[in-house]
Amino acid sequence: MSLLGDFRRVVELVKTQGWRYPVGIASLGVVNISDVLAPVFMALAVELTQAEFTGDPVNTPTPLALLGITPDTFTIITAVAVFLVLQVLANIARYPMLMQVAVPSHEITQLIRRRIANHLLAQSQSWYDKSRSGDIMSIATSDVQAVRMMLGPGVLIAADTLLLVSLVLLMLSILSWELTLITLIPVPFILLITNKLSHLEFDRFKDVQEDLADMTERARESYAGIRIIQGYAREVYDRRRFAGFSERHFGKNLRLARVRSFFEPTLDLMLGVSTALVVIFGGIGVAKGTMTLGTFVAFLFLIRYLSGPMIGLGWSVSLFQRGRASMHRIDELCETELEITNAPNAKTAAGPGGLKVQNLTFRYTADRVLEDGTVQKAPKHPVLRDISFEIPAGKTLGVFGPVGSGKSSLACVLTRLYDPPAGTVFLDGEDIRELTLESLREMVVLAPQETFLFSSTVARNIVMTRDDLIERPDQGQEEVVRVARLAHLHDEVEHFEDGYQTMLGERGVNLSGGQRQRLAIARAITADPKVLILDDCLSAVDTKTESAILQNLRTVLDGRTGLVISHRVRAVQDADEIIVIEDGQITQRGTHDELLAQNGYYARIAAEQSQAKGEAA
Ligand SMILES: Nc1ncnc2c1ncn2[C@@H]1O[C@H](COP(=O)(O)OP(=O)(O)OP(=O)(O)O)[C@@H](O)[C@H]1O
């Protein structure tokens, strides 16, 4: 977007805050004017007092002195009183000046954060597959902060600069408009330099932010993989690797800092040029008698007042360019198309939960960034081919097949974590793409193979899908114990020091793989869905516990539609129908007994597994 376009965006954001920014900037005006006038009245009071006692005439070039005010006690008291009023006014106005700009800048960033969060919550799985969490994290933190700096201090410094420059120029032009024009000769150069350097600042800051995102991602990777790094004694390699990234980031920051350090001295140099021009032309004026010495000195004195705004100009341009660069990065994130959304006039799923899949062929379109940061290419061929089956409401389908055959992909497609092609998946006769995502995902719940534990208690992690239970902890506790028993997790949780109040996640207890899987089952049961998909979520559980859970799951699945995915025969053998998926295609279907009677993959694996069980016994 162009500079003008970005400026409009900033104005739009500022407008969302109503009168607050104008009030803040007006207060800034009061502060500035009071600050400039207060010393004038102070000087006047001193001179009036001196004149009153010595009888000398007033010779201060102040507006009131110029008005020919005669020194007497009343005027002295008035001058002192005005000085005091201005001081009080300046200090009172400082509060709205800061509050009416700082608070809205925080509120706008809160809006931006919400926009980012809403967008991220609505993004599809395939977008997450190709995105790096370091990028997202640095946009949500560092870039949002840069926008806040633009809308808070940036706006205040820019307004301050503008006001001070206008005030000084006004006073200069009162003294001599000809000399004021001469003072302004370097302005085109200032604009040129500002333009050039501000573009550099924009580009280099964007580069720094992109690099910061990269470094955040690398740091995240290292910490996520710390067990592997320590387990393989790769600390020295990782330290060197990270030092490399850090050095690169330092270099980029240095390049950015150079712009600023070049900016301010250059602007100050331009001010020096203005001063030199005033000395030359003003000096000539004094020599020729067209300008009084007093005016000349006052002029030089006022010009030095511009050095503050020059620094302010450099600073605000820098804050604006950084804010702009960050705004672009935020927009880039939030304007990525949402791949999976509600169709126009989407219906609410409300049937008994009959599922039908018809000639489903599905392929991944995006490469996937794995946990360790490596990129896995999307398979060239579809991972599911021409899949058809039907599960009447209340019945259970077993999905059986080797590792990598496409079973989890099927589970994801049924909940629209990835979108199936239109006309291939139906819930109670409705294409799932025509149902609202909320109602579909309330009705069809997936307990995944690998689950995520939030940094919260065991109880909260289990009831996370049920607002009613979160709000009523007493009822919630009963339900938590009930489902934990069904998932065979209760006895172990009871042995935790804080029971169901034990903290999990990053700063809490790390559950074993089997415990996590059972928590995932408990979480899914609590959601009380009509269709429950269990994606191989007993793979890390020992066979004795598996039998006990499978027994309980019969009760859980009673009256629900079930889809039990596994590569263990025991987990699927009780299903009303079993399909065998190999290399993305259904190769066998039937009941357990029918499949055992066929001489196929199912019977072979069943024999292997029962032999392994016999050996183990
Ligand atoms: N998000 C993804 N992006 C790209 N490819 C993927 C993605 N998820 C899975 N795949 C690939 O799709 C194929 C099928 O994987 P899927 O996880 O569906 O198999 P699975 O039968 O569930 O295996 P497992 O029992 O190991 O979970 C694999 O080749 C896998 O690498």
The ligand as an ORCA input file, in Angstrom:
! r2SCAN-3c Opt
* xyz 0 1
  N      -1.280    -32.079      6.736
  C      -0.679    -32.825      5.836
  N      -0.077    -32.263      4.784
  C       0.540    -33.028      3.865
  N       0.598    -34.367      3.934
  C       0.020    -34.981      4.950
  C      -0.644    -34.247      5.972
  N      -1.136    -35.123      6.863
  C      -0.799    -36.352      6.440
  N      -0.105    -36.264      5.305
  C       0.388    -37.392      4.513
  O      -0.750    -38.134      4.101
  C      -0.512    -39.526      4.145
  C      -1.578    -40.207      4.995
  O      -1.385    -39.826      6.354
  P      -2.434    -40.166      7.507
  O      -1.920    -39.514      8.739
  O      -3.782    -39.829      7.061
  O      -2.277    -41.734      7.622
  P      -2.719    -42.682      8.792
  O      -3.243    -43.909      8.145
  O      -3.584    -42.017      9.760
  O      -1.324    -43.021      9.463
  P      -1.018    -43.155     11.014
  O      -1.603    -44.454     11.452
  O       0.472    -43.117     11.071
  O      -1.633    -41.973     11.660
  C       0.891    -39.691      4.676
  O       1.753    -39.863      3.564
  C       1.184    -38.385      5.346
  O       2.559    -38.083      5.314
*
